[in-house]
């Protein structure tokens, strides 16, 4: 009998989406569920706020995200067990990170509202980059996680948090490896630093 070998880790690059579009997708589902609850109550006004909060808790599950900052980058690690890259939406702005998991079965009813990846910013990391990302994150000083909830388990893990430093969204990459999502976000380079490097290269 041949000795069994451990299955190689499944690593997938996750395309980056527009943050506003990702947020619209997330809260579009909340609005739909809140309206359904409103109708279930016989369309009686007066409890719309409560309907919204309940729908938000049932639709968007708060996820634990570990943020770490190094000299040149900010990294994030999150658990998305059972999700594939096509079911994960990531939006990044200089000071903001959004992560949303959406199972395909939950998307069938509102397929037209799916978050579409930005074709102008597809991540193209090599396979070995995922290991570098995990190692780099592990060696950085972790920041306090912003989102964690055990009271409201939901079908869609979601988080939106402020980053500890300004990053360059055009250079960010994300890799999903066996349920562990790693995001590498290089820090934005100040204009004065860019000019200094240009002058140094010319000399």
N, C-alpha and C positions, 0 to 999 in steps of 0.2 A: 504493500500500500504506500502511496506517495504521501509524504508529510503535508499536512494542511498548512496553507499560508494565509496570513491575515489579509482580509480584503483591503485593497488600497482605498485611501480616503477619496471621497467624491468631492472634487473642488470645482465650483462654478463661479464664473465672473458674474456679478450682478450689475446690470446697467443702471446708471444714475438717471433719475427722473426729475422733472421740474418740481420744485418744492411746493409751489402754489397749487399745481395740478394734483400732486399727491395729497395735499391737505383737503382739496376739494373732493377727491375720491373718498377719503376717510369720512368726512362729515356729511357727504351726500348720503351715505348709508345710514348714518345716525338720523338725519332728517327724515329719511324714508320710514325708518322704524318708529320714530316719534309720531309721525303722521298716522301710521297704522294703529298705534296705541290710542291716539286721539279719536280715530274712527271706532275703535273697539269700545270706547266709553260713550258711544252714541253721539259723537261730535259735540260734546258739551264743553263749553269754554270755561276757563278758570284754572286749569291744571296743566297748561301747555309747558310751563317750565319744568314741572315734575316729570312729564312725559319725556322731555328732552334729556334730562339727567339720567333717567332710567335707561333710555335708549343708548345713551353714550356709554354707560357702564356695561350694558349687555353687548355692545358692538365693538368697543375699543378696549382691549385688555391692556393695562399698563404693564410694560415690560422692564426688566432689569437691564440696564445698559452700563457697562464699565468704561469710563473715559479715562485716558491717560495722556499726559502732555510731555513731549520731549523738546529738545532745543529747536528742532526743525519741523515737527509735525504733531498733530493730535490724532490719536487712534481710539477706536471704539470697538468693543466686543459685546455681542448680544447673542442670546440663545434663541434659535428659531427651529427647534426640533420638528421635523416632519414637513418642512417647507422646502421648495425648490426655488431656484433663482427667479423663475418666471412668476412666482407668487410673492415676491418681495419688492416693495417700492421704497426707494431711498431718495430723499431730496436733501440737498446740501446748499446752504448759502454761507457767506463768509463767517457768520456767527451763529448759525443754526443748523441742526441736524434733525431730520425726520425719518423714521423707519416705520413701515407698515407692512404687516404680513396679511395676505389674502389668499385663502385656499380656493382652488379652482371651483370646487363645488359650491362655494358661497358666491362666486362671481357669475354664475349662470343667469341669475335673475336680472343682473344689471351689467351685462357684458359690455354695453355701449359706454359705460362710465369707467372702464378700466383705465388705470394710470399707464400711460405710454412712455417708454424710455425716450430720452432725448437723443436722437441719432447723431447730434453734433458732438456729444460727449460720451462715447462708449468706452468703458474701461478695457484696457488691453494688457493686463499684467501677465507675466509668465507664470507657469504653474508653481515654480519654486518660490515666487514672490509671496505666496500665501504663508509659507513657513517663516519667511523673513518678517512678515507682518506680525504673526503671532509672537515671535521671539522679541521683536521690538516692543510690542505692547507689554509683554511680561516684564521687560526691564525698565519700564517707565514708572514714575510715581503715579499711582491711581488717584483719580479724583472721585469725589463722592457721587454715587449714582443718584440721578434725579428722579427716576420713576420706578416704583415697585408697588404692586398691589396684590394681595392674596384674597381680598374680599370680593372682587368682582372678576372671576375668570370669564373670559370671553373668547369668541372664535377668532378674533383679529388682534394679534399683539400690536401695540402702537406706542410710540413715544415721540415726543418733540422736545428738544432741550437746547439750551444755550451752550455754545462751545466756549472753553476757557481762553481761546485765542482765535484771531481771525485767520481763516484758512482760504486756500485757493480752490474753489469748486471745480475748475477746469482740470486740475491735476489729481483729483481724488479718485481712489479705486476701492472697490468692495469685492470681497471673496466670501462665498458661502461654502463651508467645508463640513459636511456631515452634521448639519444643524447648528454650527457655530459661525456666526457672521462677523467678519473682521473688516473694518473700514479704516483705510489709511488716508489722512487728510493733511497734505503738506501745508505748512503755514504760508500765508501770503507774504510776499517780499515787498518791503517798503519801497516807494518810488526812489528815494534817495540812495538806497542800497543798490537798486538796479542801475542807476546812473553811475555810481561808483564802480561797479563791476564792469560797465561798458567802457569807462575811461581807463580802467586798469588794463583791459584787454587791448585797447588801442595803443597803449604805451608799451 
